[in-house]
Amino acid sequence: MAKRVAIVGAGVSGLASIRCCLEEGLEPTCFERSDDLGGLWRFTEHVEESRASLYKSVVSNSCKEMSCYSDFPFPEDYPNYVPNSQFLEYLKMYANHFNLLKCIQFKTEVCRVTKRPDFTVTGQWEVVTLHEGKQESAIFDAIMVCTGFLTNPHLPLDSFPGINTFEGQYFHSRQYKHPDIFKDKEVLVIGVGNSGTDIAVEASHVAKKVFLSTTGGAWVMSRVSESGLPWDMLFMTRFHNMLRNSLPTPVVTWWMSRKINSWFNHANYGLAPEDRTQMKEPVINDELPGRIITGKVLIRPSIKEVKKNSVIFNYTPKEQPIDIIVFATGYTFAFPFLDETVVKVEHGQASLYKYIFPAHLEKPTLAVIGLIKPLGSMIPTGETQARWAVHVLKGVNKLPPRSIMIEEVNARKENRPSGFGLCYCKALQSDYITYIDGLLTDINAKPNLFSMLLTDPRLALAIFFGPCTPYQFRLTGPGKWKGARNAILNQWDRTLKATRSRTVQESPFPFAILLTLFLVLLVAVFLIFL
C-alpha cells in the first residue's frame, strides 16, 4: 500500500512536494489554510494570518529561466523577470498540468502534528486539521512542511528608543500594499533589504521626502547585467561557481565588490557593506542609485532616537521630521503546529540535516522543505529538496546514523569559513549549485559532464559555461525529462525573445566595413599605378 504523506502549505515548495510524491507513487494530501494556492506569490489587498504577504508591484528577482520548475519552463512570451500576477498564473498552470489540485484541501488549517504512540516502530504522525470550524484527525506515514520563513514579521521596537512616543504612523513592511499612503509625506524606511529598497523607491515617486536607514549597508545589483542580459544567467554558472570556490575568500570578495561597484560606487552612495568578508544576500533593485543621485531617496545611518514627530540619526544631531516609519526589519519563523521536541528553532535556524530532516528523530518521516536561503532561486531549490526527501520517505535512500547527522548540523551552526569561495556565514545561507548538486548526487540525478563531453559535447559545454538552469536537474536519473536537453540549448533564445519585441536591422560588422574600404583602396592604388 502506498504511503500517505501530509503536506502543509500549497506555495511553490508545497506544489513541488505534491508533484514529487505523485511521481514516486505516494499518496499526498496538501492542507492549505487559505482559499487558493501560490503562497507568497498570491497578492491580496489585506494581510492574512500566518501567510506571507507581498505588495502589488513585486517582481521576481530571479529570471524566468533560472526560477522555473525543472521540467516546466515559463511561457516564452513571459518577461524575463516576472510580475507577481503572472508568477501566480504560472503556478496555476503547473498545478493544472500535473493535476495537483485534486490533492489540495483549501481553507484547512493544520492545528497539530504529533507523533503516534508507536512512532519508534511505524514513524507515523497524527494530523489534526480545522476546516469550517470542524476539527478532524487523520494518520499519515510522513509529513512535508512547506510553510516558508516569511510569515512572522520581526519588529524590534525595543531597539528604537522613544518609538512609543511617536505620533505618526509606523508599521512592518509586511503591511505595505500600495505607495498611495506616502503621498506628500516624509517617510523613513528602516532596513536595506529587497523589501526596504523597493518600498523606499516606490515611496520616492509620491512622497515629499524619503529616508532609507541602514546599519550595515548592502550590495545593490540590477536585474539587467552585461549586454542587457539577466544578472543571474551570467553569474550562476558552473564555471564561475568552480572558479569562485577555488579562490581564497579575500580574492573572491574583492572581485565581487569590484564587479558590483562597476555599476556605481557603493561607498559614494553610503551603501557599502561594513562587513565585506561575509556574503550577505545582495539587494536586487534597478532604480535605487537613480533615486539617490536625484535626491529622491536619502541614505541615512541607524536611528539614535525617535521623538513625537521626528527622528535623530546616529552621528547627526539634527532632528528630521517624519510622518511615517516603515520597518523593513525581516522575519522570524516558527512551526506552531509542531512540538519543540520535533523541530526547535534557535537563532534563526533549526537542527535540520541538509536543511531538511530533523537530525534527532528516531524515524526520518518528517521533512521541512524550503527552509533555506540559497544564492539562487527558491523554486528549483525547494523542488530538488522535495525530490530528495521523497526518496528518503519512500525508503529508496537511507540517511546516515543520527550521530553523523547531528555532527554535520552542529558544524554548520558553528559557521566556520573554509577560507575559499564566498563566505556563507548567515543562518540558512548556502551555495546554490554546490548544495543542489549534493542532493542530486544522492538520487543519481546529477549530470556527468565528463562522459557527456564525449557523447554530447555541445550540451556539456552549455551546462558548464552557460547558466545553471533547472533543466540540468532533469537530464538523467529518476524523474528524467525528455525535454531537458532542448530546453537547455534554447534557453538563450527564449531569454532574448522576451525583449526582442521589435525587429532591428543589424548594423554591418565594423571589421567588414574596414576590410571593404581597404580592398577598395587597394584596388584604387593598383589602378593608379597600373
VOPASE-916694 format. One line per 5 residues: their letters; for each residue x, y, z of C-alpha. Coordinates in steps of 0.25 Angstrom, whole numbers, plus 5000, padded with zeros to 4 digits. Layout:
BEGIN
A) X Y Z | ...
//
This chain:
BEGIN
MAKRV) 5000 5000 5000 | 5005 5014 4996 | 5010 5023 5008 | 5001 5034 5011 | 5008 5048 5012
AIVGA) 5002 5061 5018 | 5008 5073 5012 | 5006 5086 5020 | 5005 5098 5010 | 5002 5100 4995
GVSGL) 5012 5110 4992 | 5024 5108 4982 | 5030 5097 4991 | 5017 5090 4994 | 5013 5089 4980
ASIRC) 5027 5083 4977 | 5025 5073 4988 | 5011 5068 4983 | 5017 5066 4969 | 5029 5058 4975
CLEEG) 5020 5050 4983 | 5011 5046 4971 | 5024 5043 4963 | 5028 5033 4973 | 5015 5026 4975
LEPTC) 5012 5032 4989 | 4998 5038 4993 | 5000 5053 4997 | 4989 5061 5004 | 4992 5076 5004
FERSD) 4986 5085 5014 | 4985 5100 5011 | 4979 5110 5021 | 4975 5120 5010 | 4965 5118 4999
DLGGL) 4976 5117 4987 | 4990 5113 4984 | 5002 5121 4982 | 5007 5124 4996 | 5016 5137 4995
WRFTE) 5012 5139 4981 | 4997 5141 4983 | 4995 5156 4985 | 4983 5160 4994 | 4979 5174 4998
HVEES) 4979 5170 5013 | 4989 5163 5021 | 4985 5148 5024 | 4990 5142 5037 | 5001 5132 5036
RASLY) 5003 5134 5021 | 5014 5142 5014 | 5009 5155 5009 | 5014 5164 4997 | 5012 5177 4991
KSVVS) 5005 5180 4978 | 5018 5183 4970 | 5026 5171 4974 | 5034 5165 4962 | 5043 5153 4963
NSCKE) 5058 5155 4966 | 5062 5143 4959 | 5059 5142 4944 | 5049 5132 4938 | 5059 5122 4932
MSCYS) 5066 5121 4946 | 5054 5121 4954 | 5044 5111 4948 | 5041 5097 4952 | 5052 5087 4945
DFPFP) 5042 5081 4935 | 5032 5092 4933 | 5038 5105 4927 | 5031 5118 4927 | 5023 5122 4915
EDYPN) 5032 5128 4904 | 5024 5141 4904 | 5026 5144 4919 | 5036 5155 4922 | 5050 5151 4928
YVPNS) 5046 5156 4941 | 5032 5152 4945 | 5022 5161 4952 | 5015 5154 4963 | 5001 5153 4956
QFLEY) 5008 5145 4944 | 5016 5137 4954 | 5003 5132 4961 | 4997 5129 4947 | 5010 5120 4945
LKMYA) 5008 5113 4958 | 4994 5110 4954 | 4998 5105 4940 | 5008 5096 4947 | 4997 5091 4957
NHFNL) 4987 5088 4945 | 4997 5082 4936 | 5001 5071 4947 | 4987 5070 4952 | 4991 5075 4966
LKCIQ) 4978 5081 4971 | 4972 5068 4974 | 4982 5066 4985 | 4979 5080 4992 | 4969 5083 5003
FKTEV) 4967 5098 5003 | 4962 5106 5015 | 4968 5095 5024 | 4978 5099 5035 | 4987 5089 5041
CRVTK) 4986 5091 5057 | 4995 5080 5062 | 5004 5069 5056 | 5009 5059 5067 | 5016 5046 5067
RPDFT) 5007 5034 5069 | 5010 5025 5081 | 5016 5015 5073 | 5025 5025 5065 | 5038 5018 5068
VTGQW) 5033 5006 5060 | 5024 5012 5050 | 5029 5026 5049 | 5014 5031 5047 | 5008 5044 5051
EVVTL) 4994 5049 5055 | 4990 5062 5048 | 4979 5070 5054 | 4972 5080 5044 | 4962 5091 5045
HEGKQ) 4952 5093 5033 | 4940 5102 5034 | 4940 5101 5049 | 4941 5086 5050 | 4953 5078 5055
ESAIF) 4957 5065 5048 | 4969 5056 5051 | 4976 5046 5041 | 4988 5037 5042 | 4999 5039 5032
DAIMV) 5012 5032 5029 | 5020 5044 5026 | 5020 5059 5027 | 5025 5070 5018 | 5025 5084 5024
CTGFL) 5025 5095 5013 | 5021 5108 5021 | 5033 5116 5017 | 5040 5126 5026 | 5033 5140 5023
TNPHL) 5021 5139 5031 | 5025 5145 5045 | 5029 5159 5044 | 5041 5163 5052 | 5038 5177 5059
PLDSF) 5049 5180 5069 | 5043 5192 5075 | 5052 5191 5087 | 5063 5195 5079 | 5057 5209 5075
PGINT) 5057 5218 5088 | 5045 5227 5088 | 5037 5219 5078 | 5025 5219 5088 | 5024 5234 5087
FEGQY) 5024 5235 5072 | 5011 5241 5068 | 5012 5238 5053 | 5009 5224 5047 | 5018 5212 5047
FHSRQ) 5017 5198 5042 | 5025 5186 5037 | 5027 5185 5023 | 5018 5172 5023 | 5006 5182 5024
YKHPD) 5010 5190 5011 | 5002 5189 4999 | 5002 5202 4991 | 5010 5215 4991 | 4998 5224 4992
IFKDK) 4999 5225 5007 | 5012 5232 5005 | 5007 5244 4997 | 5013 5257 5001 | 5018 5250 5014
EVLVI) 5032 5250 5020 | 5035 5235 5020 | 5046 5227 5027 | 5049 5213 5023 | 5058 5205 5033
GVGNS) 5065 5193 5026 | 5073 5192 5013 | 5067 5178 5008 | 5059 5175 4996 | 5046 5180 5002
GTDIA) 5052 5192 5009 | 5059 5197 4996 | 5046 5194 4988 | 5037 5202 4997 | 5047 5214 4998
VEASH) 5048 5215 4983 | 5033 5214 4981 | 5030 5224 4992 | 5040 5234 4986 | 5031 5235 4974
VAKKV) 5019 5241 4982 | 5025 5245 4996 | 5031 5259 5000 | 5044 5252 5005 | 5049 5238 5007
FLSTT) 5060 5234 5016 | 5066 5220 5016 | 5073 5216 5028 | 5083 5205 5029 | 5092 5200 5040
GGAWV) 5102 5190 5032 | 5099 5195 5017 | 5097 5185 5006 | 5102 5182 4992 | 5091 5186 4981
MSRVS) 5090 5179 4968 | 5082 5182 4956 | 5074 5171 4949 | 5080 5176 4936 | 5094 5171 4935
ESGLP) 5105 5172 4923 | 5099 5174 4909 | 5085 5175 4916 | 5085 5160 4920 | 5079 5155 4933
WDMLF) 5089 5156 4944 | 5087 5142 4950 | 5088 5135 4936 | 5102 5141 4935 | 5106 5140 4950
MTRFH) 5101 5126 4953 | 5109 5117 4944 | 5116 5104 4948 | 5129 5110 4942 | 5128 5123 4950
NMLRN) 5124 5115 4963 | 5136 5106 4961 | 5145 5118 4959 | 5140 5125 4972 | 5141 5113 4981
SLPTP) 5155 5110 4977 | 5160 5124 4980 | 5163 5130 4994 | 5151 5137 5000 | 5158 5151 5001
VVTWW) 5161 5150 4986 | 5146 5146 4983 | 5141 5157 4991 | 5150 5167 4985 | 5146 5162 4971
MSRKI) 5131 5162 4975 | 5132 5176 4981 | 5139 5181 4969 | 5129 5175 4959 | 5117 5181 4967
NSWFN) 5123 5195 4969 | 5125 5195 4953 | 5110 5200 4953 | 5112 5210 4964 | 5122 5212 4975
HANYG) 5114 5208 4987 | 5123 5216 4997 | 5120 5229 4990 | 5105 5226 4991 | 5106 5222 5006
LAPED) 5102 5207 5003 | 5116 5200 5004 | 5114 5188 5014 | 5122 5189 5027 | 5126 5174 5027
RTQMK) 5131 5171 5013 | 5136 5157 5017 | 5123 5150 5018 | 5113 5148 5007 | 5101 5155 5010
EPVIN) 5089 5154 5001 | 5090 5165 4990 | 5079 5175 4988 | 5073 5174 4975 | 5067 5188 4970
DELPG) 5068 5194 4957 | 5065 5208 4961 | 5071 5211 4975 | 5084 5218 4970 | 5076 5227 4961
RIITG) 5067 5231 4972 | 5079 5234 4981 | 5086 5242 4971 | 5074 5251 4968 | 5072 5253 4983
KVLIR) 5058 5245 4983 | 5064 5235 4993 | 5074 5240 5004 | 5082 5229 5011 | 5084 5230 5026
PSIKE) 5091 5223 5037 | 5084 5215 5048 | 5073 5222 5058 | 5078 5228 5071 | 5065 5233 5076
VKKNS) 5050 5234 5072 | 5042 5246 5076 | 5028 5251 5075 | 5029 5255 5060 | 5043 5253 5057
VIFNY) 5055 5244 5058 | 5070 5246 5061 | 5080 5238 5053 | 5093 5234 5059 | 5105 5243 5056
TPKEQ) 5095 5254 5052 | 5090 5263 5064 | 5079 5270 5055 | 5065 5265 5057 | 5058 5260 5044
PIDII) 5043 5262 5043 | 5036 5248 5040 | 5021 5245 5037 | 5022 5230 5034 | 5032 5219 5038
VFATG) 5033 5206 5031 | 5041 5195 5038 | 5047 5186 5027 | 5054 5178 5038 | 5052 5164 5033
YTFAF) 5044 5152 5038 | 5045 5141 5048 | 5039 5127 5046 | 5033 5116 5055 | 5025 5103 5054
PFLDE) 5013 5105 5063 | 5007 5092 5060 | 5019 5084 5063 | 5025 5082 5077 | 5039 5087 5080
TVVKV) 5044 5073 5082 | 5041 5071 5068 | 5047 5083 5061 | 5053 5094 5070 | 5056 5108 5065
EHGQA) 5068 5115 5071 | 5076 5127 5066 | 5069 5127 5053 | 5071 5113 5049 | 5066 5099 5052
SLYKY) 5075 5086 5054 | 5072 5080 5041 | 5081 5070 5033 | 5083 5076 5019 | 5073 5087 5023
IFPAH) 5062 5077 5022 | 5061 5065 5033 | 5061 5067 5048 | 5074 5060 5051 | 5070 5054 5065
LEKPT) 5057 5047 5060 | 5056 5032 5062 | 5050 5031 5048 | 5052 5040 5037 | 5038 5043 5033
LAVIG) 5037 5058 5035 | 5043 5067 5025 | 5044 5082 5024 | 5044 5088 5010 | 5049 5102 5006
LIKPL) 5055 5106 5019 | 5068 5111 5013 | 5073 5123 5007 | 5082 5120 4995 | 5089 5130 4986
GSMIP) 5079 5125 4975 | 5064 5123 4972 | 5055 5116 4983 | 5047 5108 4973 | 5057 5099 4968
TGETQ) 5064 5098 4981 | 5051 5094 4988 | 5047 5085 4977 | 5061 5078 4978 | 5059 5077 4993
ARWAV) 5046 5070 4991 | 5051 5060 4981 | 5062 5056 4990 | 5053 5056 5003 | 5042 5047 4995
HVLKG) 5053 5037 4992 | 5057 5037 5007 | 5042 5036 5011 | 5040 5024 5001 | 5052 5017 5007
VNKLP) 5060 5017 4994 | 5071 5026 5000 | 5076 5024 5014 | 5080 5035 5024 | 5093 5033 5031
PRSIM) 5093 5030 5046 | 5087 5041 5055 | 5101 5044 5062 | 5107 5047 5048 | 5095 5056 5044
IEEVN) 5095 5063 5058 | 5110 5065 5056 | 5108 5071 5042 | 5097 5080 5047 | 5106 5085 5059
ARKEN) 5117 5088 5049 | 5108 5096 5040 | 5103 5104 5052 | 5118 5108 5056 | 5119 5115 5043
RPSGF) 5134 5113 5041 | 5138 5119 5028 | 5146 5109 5019 | 5155 5121 5014 | 5151 5118 5000
GLCYC) 5140 5124 4991 | 5129 5132 4997 | 5127 5132 5012 | 5112 5128 5015 | 5112 5131 5030
KALQS) 5098 5135 5032 | 5087 5126 5037 | 5081 5117 5025 | 5090 5122 5015 | 5096 5112 5005
DYITY) 5104 5111 4992 | 5093 5109 4982 | 5100 5100 4972 | 5108 5092 4982 | 5096 5089 4990
IDGLL) 5087 5085 4979 | 5098 5076 4973 | 5099 5069 4986 | 5085 5065 4987 | 5085 5061 4972
TDINA) 5097 5052 4974 | 5089 5045 4985 | 5078 5041 4976 | 5087 5039 4964 | 5081 5051 4956
KPNLF) 5094 5059 4955 | 5098 5060 4940 | 5112 5054 4938 | 5120 5065 4930 | 5132 5056 4927
SMLLT) 5124 5045 4920 | 5115 5056 4913 | 5127 5063 4908 | 5130 5050 4899 | 5115 5047 4895
DPRLA) 5109 5061 4894 | 5120 5072 4895 | 5110 5083 4891 | 5101 5080 4903 | 5113 5078 4912
LAIFF) 5119 5092 4909 | 5105 5099 4910 | 5104 5092 4924 | 5118 5096 4929 | 5119 5110 4923
GPCTP) 5105 5114 4922 | 5095 5118 4933 | 5091 5107 4943 | 5077 5106 4939 | 5068 5096 4946
YQFRL) 5066 5087 4933 | 5080 5082 4936 | 5074 5075 4949 | 5065 5066 4940 | 5075 5061 4929
TGPGK) 5077 5048 4936 | 5073 5039 4947 | 5059 5037 4954 | 5050 5048 4948 | 5057 5050 4935
WKGAR) 5050 5059 4926 | 5052 5057 4911 | 5051 5072 4908 | 5062 5076 4917 | 5073 5076 4906
NAILN) 5065 5084 4897 | 5061 5094 4908 | 5076 5096 4911 | 5081 5098 4897 | 5069 5108 4894
QWDRT) 5069 5116 4907 | 5076 5128 4902 | 5066 5128 4890 | 5055 5129 4900 | 5062 5140 4908
LKATR) 5064 5149 4896 | 5050 5146 4890 | 5044 5153 4902 | 5052 5166 4899 | 5053 5166 4884
SRTVQ) 5039 5171 4882 | 5043 5180 4870 | 5051 5175 4858 | 5064 5183 4857 | 5073 5183 4845
ESPFP) 5087 5179 4849 | 5098 5189 4846 | 5109 5183 4838 | 5121 5178 4845 | 5132 5189 4847
FAILL) 5143 5179 4843 | 5135 5176 4830 | 5134 5191 4827 | 5149 5193 4829 | 5152 5181 4821
TLFLV) 5143 5187 4809 | 5150 5200 4810 | 5164 5194 4810 | 5161 5186 4798 | 5155 5198 4790
LLVAV) 5167 5206 4794 | 5176 5195 4789 | 5169 5194 4776 | 5169 5209 4774 | 5184 5209 4777
FLIFL) 5186 5197 4767 | 5178 5204 4756 | 5186 5217 4758 | 5200 5211 4757 | 5195 5201 4746
//
